[in-house]
Amino acid sequence: MCGIVGYIGKKQAYPILIKGLKRLEYRGYDSTGVALINGSTRIFKRKGKVSDLEDNIANEDLSGTIGIGHTRWATHGEPNDENAHPHASHNGKFIVIHNGIIENYDRLKERLINRGYTFKSETDTEVLANLIEYIYLKGGKNVDAEIAVRLALSKVIGAYGIVVIATDEPDKLIAARKGSPLVIGIGEDEYLVASDATPIIEHTKSVIYLNNDNVAIIRRNELTLKTINNDELVPEIQHLTMDIGAIEKQGYDHFMLKEIFEQPQSITDTFRGRIAQDLSEIRLGGLYDVLPKLEQATRILIVACGTSWHAGLVGEYLIEEFARIPVEVEYGSEFRYRNPIIFKDDIVIAISQSGETADTLAAIELAKNAGATVIGICNVVGSSIPRETHAGVYTHAGPEIGVASTKAFTAQVTVLTMMALMLGKRKGVLDDTSYKKLIKELVAVPDKIQGILEQNEKFISIAELYKNVTNSLYLGRGFLFPVALEGALKLKEISYIHAEGYPAAEMKHGPIALIDKNMPVFVLATKDKSYDKIVTNIQEVKARNGIVIAIVTEGDTVIKGIADHILEVPKSHEAIAPLLTVVPLQLLSYHIAVMRGCNVDQPRNLAKSVTVE
C-alpha cells in the first residue's frame, strides 16, 4: 500500500530516492520522507506529496551514498509529519521504513512502554523500530543489527516489507519481506530496494524478488540472503523486460489517459503469441500442466477484489456460456473469512493486477490448503500471486501507474475470454466454426477500440454537461452488467460522484425511486439477445424524466430516438462487447474528474496496490 525505496552504492542517494518515490507515489501519497547517511543520519519527512517534501528540504544538506525513502498510505495514525516514515527508534539506533500492518503492535507497544520506551507517532512502524532496538541493546555484544531484525520479525504478526538502517552499522541496509512486496536491483557496486521495479528500471534490469520470510543484508558490493531463521539462500536473479518509457507519461496529461489510450496495444500484447496466426487455435502455455483438471472441473471459483472482481464477473458469464462449467465469483476479503466450502477438484482462479493484493493472496492460501488447484491471472511478473499459484497467465498490460485501473481490466477480460473459448473448444461445447469466429472477433477488438478512442471529443462534450451531478446510475444486462459495475466504480473512484451499477431489470426493484431530471443514467445497450428488454428499461427511465446516456451498437436507430445521448461502439459478438463498451465509460469518468479538478492519477484515500487488509 505504501511505497518504499532504498539505495546503497557510490552515487548520491537523494536524487535516486526522490525520483524513485515519485515513481512509487501511486502506492500512497499522504506523506513522505527520506533518511540519508553521511557520517551522521538525517531524517526529513513531511505530510503531503513527494513534491511537498522536495520543496521543503531544498536548502538542507542532502548528501550521502546510503539512504531510504517512503511514501505513505495511512493505516495507523492520521497523515501528518509525525506519522510519516522513516521512523527512528527511541535511542536512534535504528531507522525503519515499512509497508504493511503489524497486527500485534498494540501488545508489543505496551510491553515496550513498560520497559521505558516512549513513542512520538501513532504508527505500528515505530513499534517495530523500537522492538528491534530493544532486542539489539538487550543482547549486547551477542546481537548485531541483522540478528536484532530477524529476532524482532519472529515476534511480529502481520505483513511487512521493510528496509532498516542501523546507525551503529551504517555501511549496510537490511531488507525483509512477509506479505508486502520487495524487489532488489543489482547494479555495479550498488543496490536498490523498492516496493516494485519502477524505481529500479532506469538503473539496472537485474533484480531479485524477495519471498516471504526472506531477509537481505545489503552492502555496496555484497548481498547476503537469508531466512528469518538464519538459513542462507542462493539469490535468484531475474531480468526485467520493462521499458522505461512505459512508466513515463509520454506527452499525456495523466497516466490514466495514457493507459486508456494504450488499450489497443495492451490487448494485442495479451493475446499475441497465444492465438495462432491463422486464427485457428488459442494456446495458453501457462495452463498446460493443469489443462486436464480444467477440462474435468465441476466448479470454478474466481477470487478477486475491486476492478479485478468485475473482470471475474465477466469471466463467469464467459466460462459458463462457452465451457458450461459452473462459476462462482467471490470477493477475496469475504472468501477468506466466511469459511467457504472448497472441494479438492475445484479450480480457483485468482485475479490481481499487482499480484500482491493481500486478501486475494490469503484466499489463495486457503484454497491451496483445501487441496484445490489455483490459477493466477496477473500483470506483474515476479509478484507473489504467480509464485503462489499452481499455474497462470500473465496479462501483459504493461505497467499501470494510474490508481484507477483501465487497461488491466481489459487485459484481464481478454485472458478470461481466451480461457473460456479454449475450454469450450476442448470440451466440445464450441464447434470449430464458432470457435474460429469468436477468435476472429477477439483479434478485431484492438482496431475497434482505436475507433472508439478517436471519438474522444464527443466524450468531452458529454462530460461537460454532467460534470456537476451528484448521483448517477449505470445499467447493463448479461455480459454488460459487470461493465455497468465497473463504469460506476470508475466514476466514483476518480470524480467522487456517487454512482451505482445495477442489472437493468433490477432498476424497478428499488433504484427507479432515485430517477429524476437531475440524475444521468448510463445504459449499456448494444445489440444482443436482451436488446428489446434494455429498450424497455430505457423507456422506463424516460417516463420518469430521467436522463439517458446510452452506449449502443453503431447504426442503432431505435435507442437513438429515445435516449438523450448515444455513444456508438462497433458491432461485435455479445461476449466480446465488454471489451468495447467499457472504454466510453472510462473516458467519460476521466473527463468528468478532470473538469472537477480531481487528481485522477492519485484519487483521495486510494492506493494502487492494496497489500494490507
N, C-alpha and C positions, 0 to 999 in steps of 0.2 A: 504494500500500500504506500509506504514511503520509498524514497529513492536514496540510495547510499552510494558513495564513490570514495575510493582511496587511491593514493599514489605513493610509490617509493621508487626512487631512481636518481638520475643525475640532473634532471631538469628542475626548473622551478615548479613546485606543485600547484600553487594557487591558480594560475591560468588554466591548468588542466582540470582542476576540481570545479572551478566556476563554470567552465564550458560543459563539463560532464553533468553538473547539476541542472543546467538549462535543458540538456537533453532528457534528463530524468524527471523534469518538473511535472510531466503529465501523470506521474505516480503520486503526487501530493504537492500542494503549493500553498499551505497556510503559514509556514515559517521555514527558515533555512539557516544553515550555519556551517562553518568550517573550523578546523583546528590545524595549526601548522607548527612544525618543529624546526627550529633553527637555534640551537643552543638551549633556549627555553621553549616552552609550549604555549602558544597563544590561541585563544578561542574567541571567535567572532560569530554572533548569531543574532537573528532579528525576526520578528513577526513579519509576514508578508512574502512576496515573491523573491526569487533569486536576485532580480534586478534591484530590489529594495536593499538587500544586504550589500550588493556590489557598490551601490551609490554611497551607502552609509560608511563603508570602510575604505573608501578610495584613497584616503590620506594616511592609512595605517601601514606599518611595516608588515608586508605580506610575503616576505622571503622565506625560503625553506624548501628542501627537496623531499620532505615527507609530509603528508597531510591527509586528512579525511574530511568529507563533506556530506551533508544530509539535507534533503528537502522533505518536509513532513506533511502527512495527512493525519490529523489528530485522532487518537483513540483515548488516551488517558490525559486529561488536563486540556483546558482551552488553548487555542492558538495564542501564544504571547512569547515575549523574549525569553522568559524563564523556562518555559516548557520546550523551547526549541532545542534541537540537538546541534552539536555534540554535548554530552553530559559528562562532567568531571566527578570523580568520587570525592568523598568527604575530605581526604587529605591530599587530593590532587595526584594520586599515584596512577590513576587510570582514567582514560577518556574514551567514551563509547558512543558510537552511532548504531542505530538499531531499527530494523524493520520487522514488525511482528507484534505479538502481545505476550507478556509474561503473566499467565493466568493466576499464579500464586504469589504475585508481587506483594499483596497486602500482608500476608503472613510473614514473608521474608522481611518486609519493611518494619513490621512490629518488632521482630527479633533484633534487627539492626539498631533500631531506636533504643531498645533495652541495653544495647552494648555501646551506647554513646554516640551513635551516628545521627547526624542531622541532614535534613533534605531541603533543597532550595526550590524544587519543582514538584509538580503533581504526577510526574510520569513514572511508568513502570521501568523505564530505561535507567533512570538514576538509581533505582533499587539494584539493578543488575551491576552497575558500575561500583556501587558500594559493597555489594556481596563479593565481587572479585577482589576488591581491595582488602576486605576483612579477612578473607582466606589467605591472601598474599602476606599480610602483616602478621597474622597469627602463626603462619607456618615458618616464619623466619628464613634462615638460610636454606632450609629444605624445600622451599617452594619458590620457583621463579614465576615470571608472568604467565608463561604458557600453562604451567600446571594450575595456577590460580584460575585461569579462564576455564580450563577443562573441568576442574572440580566445581566451579560455580555453575557451569552449564548442566552438570549432572544433578543439581538440586532444583533446576528450573523446570516448571511445567508450562508448556505453551509453544509458541512459534517464534523463531528469530532468524534473522540474517544480521550479523554484527561485524563491525570492524573495530578493533581495540588498539589504542596507543598506551604503552606502559612508559611512564616518564622516567623510570629508573633504567629502562632498556630501550632507549629512543632510536635504535637502529633497526627496528622491525615493526611490522603490522601483524596483528593476529586477527584472522577472519574465521568465522564459524557460521554454520547454517543448519537449521532444522525447520522445515516448513516454508520459510521465506527464501526466495532465490538469491544466489550469489554466483557471479562468474568472475574469474581471474584472467586478465590479459597478460600475456608473456611477451615482453619486449627485450631489447638488448640491454642488460644490466638495469632493467626496470620492470616493475609490475604495476598493474592497475586492478582494482577491485570495484565491482559495481553490481547493482541490482539486476541489470541486463546489459546486453552488449553495446547499446547505443553510445555510451561514453568511451568505449574502448576501440571501436572500429577504425577510427582515424589514426590510431597509434599502433595497432597490431591486429592481425587476424588469427593469431594463435591463442586459444583460450582453454581454460579448464572450468567445467561446470561442477560446482561443489554438490555433493549428495548430502542427504540428511545425516547429521551427526559427524560431519567432516569438520576438521579444524586445520587451517592453513597457517603456517608460520612463515612470514614473507620478509626476506631481506633483499637488498638491492640486486644481488647476484645469486640468490638461492631461494628455493621454495621447498618446504617440507610439508607433506600432507599426512595427517593422522586422523584416527577416530577419536572421539571424546575419551575412549578408554585407553588411549595411547598406543593403539596398533598402527604401525606405519603403513601407508598406502602408496601405490605407484600412481602418480597423476596420469589421467587420460587426456592427452592434448588433442583438441579438435580445431578444425579450420573454419572460420567464419566465411560464409558466402555473401553476406550482406554488403550492399553497395552504399557508400557514404551518402550518395545523392538521395537514397531512399528515405533518409531521416532529415532531409532539408525541405523547405517549403517550395523551392524551385519556382518562385515567382507568384505563387498563390497567396492570397491574403491570410489564409488559415490552413492548418494541416487537414482539418475536416473537409474543406472544399477540395483540396488536392486529392484526398483519399476517395471522395465521391467520384471525382473525375478519373481516378485510376482504375475504376472497376472493370472497364472493358479489358484492361491488361491483366488485372489480378485474377479475373475469372479465367481468362485464357491460360495464364500460368498454372492455375489449379487443375485444368483438365489436360494441359499439354503433356504429351508422353504417356498419358493414361487412356487416351482414345486412339484407336488405330487410324492411320492416315486415310484409309478408305471408309472410315466411319462405321466399321462393321462390328467393333468389339470394344468393350471397356475392360481395362486391366488395372487393378489396384494392387500393386505388388506388396504393399504393407499389410494386406489382409490375406496373403497367400496361405500362411500357416493356419489360419482359423476359418478358411472358407468352408470346410466340411461342417463345422459346428454352426456357422451362419446359415447354411442351407437347411440344416436339420432343426434349427431353433424353433421352439414352440412359443417363445415370447422374447421380445426385445424391450429393454428398459433404456430410455435415454435420460441422462442426468446432466443438468447444466444450470446456469444462472444468467439472469439478465437477457441481453440480446441473444446469447447462445441458446437460452431456453426457447426463445421464439424460433430460432433456426431448427431446434429439435422438434417443435410442433409441426413445422413444415415437413420435417423428416418423417414424423408419424404418418401424415397423410400420404407421403410418397411411398413409404415402405408397405403400408397396408394396401394401397392401391395396386402397386405393381408386383409385390412379392407375397402378398396375402399372409403376412406374419403379424400377429397382434403386437401393438406397440403401446407402451405407457411412457409418458414424459413427466419427469419429476424435477422439482427444484432441488438442487444439491443440498441447500440448507435445511429443507424439510426431510429429505430422504435419510440423512444421517441421524436424525433424532427420533423418527417415528417407528422404529423397529420394523422396517419393511420386510415383506416376505420375498426372499430371493432363493431361487432354485439353482441347482448346480448346472442345469442345462440352459439357464438364461444367458442371453448376451446383453451386456451392459455397454452402452455407448456413452462415453464422457466427452462433452464438447466444451472447449475453452479457447479463447483467442490466445491468452498469455501462456496457458499451460501451467499456471500457478494458482488458480482460483482455489482458495482454502476449502470451501465447502464441497467443491467437486472432487478435490483430492481425497477428502475424508470419505466421500461416497465411494470412490474407487477402492479404498482400503476395505471398506465394509463389504463391497461386492466380492472382492478377491478372497476375503476371509470366509465368505459363504460358499466359495467354490465356483462362482460364475466366471465366465470368460469376459474380459474387459477390453474394449477397443477405444482408442483415443482419437479424437479429431481436434487438431491443434495447429496453431500458426507459428509458434516459436520453437525452432529447432534447439534441442538441448534442454528444454524446460522439463519440469517434473512429470507432467502427465505422460509424455512419450516414454519416459523411463519407468513409470509405474504400471503401465498397461501391458497387456499381452501382445497387442498388435495395434496398428493405427494408420491413419492417413494424415499427412500434413496438408494444410490448405494452400500454402504458397501465396498468401495475400501480400506478403512483404510487411515491413514494419508499419504498425498502425499507431500513430502518435496521438491523434485526436482522441479525447476521452470517450466521446460518443461513438460507438462502433458503427461503421458503414461497410467498408469493403470486406471486413472479416465476416460479417453476416452473409453477404452474397457468396463469399468463398465457401463458407460452411454449408450453405444450401446447395452449392454446386457439388460438393463432395457427397452430401446425402442423396442428391439426385443420382449421381453415378452409382452409389451403393445400391439404391433401390432398383435401378434399371438392371444392373449386373445380377443382383439376386433374382429379380423377376425372370430374367432370361435363363439363368441356371436352374431355377425351379420349374421352368416350363409354363409359367403364368403368362409371360410375354412371348408372342410368336416372333419369328425373325423379322418380319416386315415392320411390326410395331416397334420392336427394339431399335432397329436402324433408323426409323423415322424419328423416334424420340432423341436418339443420339444426335441426329442432324439438327433437330430443334435446339438442343443444348449448345451445340457448337455455334449456332447462329446468334446466341444471346449477346456476345460482346458487341457485334456490329449494331444490334438493335438498341442496346444501352447507349452506344455512341450517338445514335439518332435522338434519343431522349435528352441526352445532355446538351445537344445543340438547341434545344428549346428553352435554355436557361432564362432567357429574357422574359418568357411567359411566366415562369415560376416567380421571378422577381416582382412582376406586376401584381400577381395574386397575393404574394406575401405582403405587399404594401397595403392592401385592402384590409388584411386581417391581423396585422402585427399587434394591435392593441386589445384583442379579445382576451377574455379571462378564462373561458372554458371552450373545449371542443370535443367532438365525438368522432371516432373512427369506426367504420363498419365494413365487414367483409364476410364472405361465406366460403366454406370449403377450404381449398388451398390458400385462399386470401384472408381468412380470419387471422392467422398468425401475423400476416403483414399489417393488418389493422392494429394489432397489439404493438408491433414494432414501430409503426408510424406514430402512435400515441406516445410511446416511450421516448422517441427522438425529440418530439416537441417539448415534452415536459423536462427532459434532461437539460436541454441547452437554452430554452427560452423562458422556462419557469412558468409556462402557461399550463393550467390544469388540463389534462387530456386523458380520455379513457377509450380503450378499444373494446369492441363487442362483436359477437356474431350478429350479423344484420337481423336475423329472425328474432333475436333476444331483445331487440330495441323496445318492442311493445310490452315487454315484461318488466319495465321499470324505467330505463333511460329516456324513453319518449317523454316522460314528465319534465325533462330538462329543456326540451327543444323550444326555442323561441327565435325571434327575428335577430337576436344578437349572437347566437352560437353557431359557428360553422360546423357542418357535418361532412367529414371526408369519407366518401364511399368508394370502395374498390369494386368496380362494376364491369370487368372485362367479359367478353362473350364466353360463357361456359354453360354447363348444364343447369346452373341455378340462375341464369341471367334474368329470366322472367320474374323470378322471386325478388331479385335485387331491385328490379324496376319498381315493383310494388312497394318495397321498403323506401325507395326514394320518394315515391308519391305520398307515402305516409308522412315523411318529413315535411314535404312541401305543403301538405294540407294543414300543417301546424305552423306555417310561416317560417320554417327553418331554412337555413342557407345550405345549399348542397354544392360541394366541390367534388366532382366525380372523376375517377381515373377510369377511362374507357378504352376499348379497342379502336384503333384507327378506323375511321369511316362510320362510326356509330351515329345514327341519326335519331334513334328513339330517346336516349337519355339526353342528347344534346338539346332536345326540345323541352326538357323538364328541369334540368339542373341549372344552377346559376353560373357555374363554370365547369368546363370539361378540360381534362388533360389527357391527351391521347398517347397510348403506347402501341407498339407494333403488335400485330396478330401473332398469337402463339398457342401452343397446347396449354390447357389449363394448368397442368402440372409444372410448366415452365414459367407461368405468369408471375409467381412470387419474385423471381429474379428481376423482372422488368418493372412491376408495379411499385416496388419499394423505393426505386430511385426518385420518382417525383416527390414522394413523402420526405425523403432525406433532404432534397433540395429546398422544399418548402420550409421545413424546420430550420435549416441552416439560414436561409434568408430572413425569416421572421426573427430569429435570435439576433442576427447581426443588426437588423433595423432597430431592435430593442436595446442595443448597446451591450449585449451579453458577450462574455468571453466564451466563444463556442468551443475552443480547444481545451479550456480548463473551467468547466462549469462548477459553480459553487458546491461545496460539500462532497464532490465526487472525485474519485481517483480511477485510473485506468485498470490497474490490476488489483483485484480485491484478494489480498493474500492473508487477511485476517477475518475472523468471524464478525 
